[in-house]
Amino acid sequence: MHRQFAKEGLAVISVSLDDLGAEEGPEKIKNRVHNFLKQKGADFTNLLLDEDPKVWQERLRFQGAPCYYVFDRNGKWTQFRSDDAEIDYAVIDKLVTSHLKERGR
């Protein structure tokens, strides 16, 4: 989706909540995350939080990964989902396509 709509203004950001303080150590975790993103072709902005993931789960009000947020051109939060169910990318695609047709303020 990023490759398809970037020129129209779509910005995609991923945030990894892997705990850098876990037993395996931060370098192994960073490498694992990097390899996963590379394998998935995630060539957009990727962030790896260096804070306790629970803090962000509370701030962003989600139970766990995977989750997604969709914002319109004005930065208004229009959709959120956080659960273990399969993500319906057709629904996201339709919403994003609709937002990209809008004019921002």
C-alpha positions in Angstrom: 0.0 0.0 0.0 2.9 2.4 0.8 4.4 1.9 -2.6 1.1 2.2 -4.3 -0.1 5.4 -2.7 3.0 7.3 -1.4 3.0 9.7 -4.3 -0.6 10.6 -3.4 0.3 11.5 0.1 0.0 8.2 2.1 2.4 8.0 5.0 3.0 4.6 6.6 4.8 4.2 9.9 5.4 1.0 11.8 6.2 0.9 15.5 7.8 -2.2 17.0 7.0 -2.7 20.7 9.6 -5.4 21.2 11.0 -5.0 24.7 14.7 -4.0 24.3 15.2 -5.0 27.9 14.3 -8.6 27.3 16.7 -11.4 28.1 18.0 -11.9 24.5 19.4 -8.3 24.6 18.8 -5.2 22.5 21.1 -6.0 19.6 19.5 -9.4 18.9 16.1 -7.8 19.2 17.0 -5.0 16.8 18.4 -7.5 14.3 15.3 -9.7 14.6 13.0 -6.7 14.0 15.2 -5.4 11.1 15.2 -8.8 9.4 11.5 -9.2 9.8 10.8 -5.8 8.3 13.3 -6.5 5.4 11.6 -9.8 4.7 8.2 -8.1 4.6 9.5 -5.3 2.3 8.6 -2.6 4.8 10.5 0.2 3.1 8.7 3.0 5.0 9.4 4.6 8.4 9.9 1.9 11.0 10.4 2.8 14.7 11.6 0.6 17.5 10.6 2.0 20.9 13.2 2.0 23.6 10.7 2.4 26.3 8.5 -0.1 28.2 5.9 -1.3 25.7 3.2 -1.2 28.4 3.5 2.6 28.6 2.7 2.9 24.9 -0.1 0.3 25.1 -1.8 2.5 27.8 -1.1 5.8 25.9 -2.4 4.5 22.6 -5.2 2.4 24.1 -4.6 -1.0 22.6 -4.4 -4.5 23.9 -1.6 -5.8 21.8 -0.1 -6.2 18.4 -1.0 -6.2 15.6 -3.0 -3.0 15.6 -3.4 -0.2 13.2 -4.5 3.4 13.2 -5.9 5.3 10.1 -5.9 9.1 10.0 -7.4 11.4 7.4 -5.5 14.2 5.6 -6.3 16.5 8.5 -4.8 14.2 11.1 -8.2 13.1 12.4 -8.1 9.5 13.8 -10.8 7.7 11.7 -10.2 4.0 12.4 -8.4 1.8 14.9 -8.2 -1.9 15.4 -6.4 -4.0 18.0 -7.1 -7.7 18.3 -5.8 -11.1 17.3 -8.2 -11.4 14.3 -6.9 -11.4 10.8 -6.5 -7.8 9.5 -8.8 -7.2 6.5 -6.6 -5.2 4.2 -9.4 -4.6 1.7 -11.2 -2.6 4.4 -8.1 -0.6 5.1 -7.4 -0.1 1.4 -11.0 1.3 0.8 -10.7 3.7 3.8 -7.2 4.9 2.7 -8.3 5.4 -0.9 -11.2 7.4 0.3 -9.0 9.6 2.5 -6.5 10.2 -0.3 -9.3 11.6 -2.5 -10.1 14.2 0.2 -8.5 17.6 0.3 -6.7 18.5 3.5 -7.1 21.8 5.3 
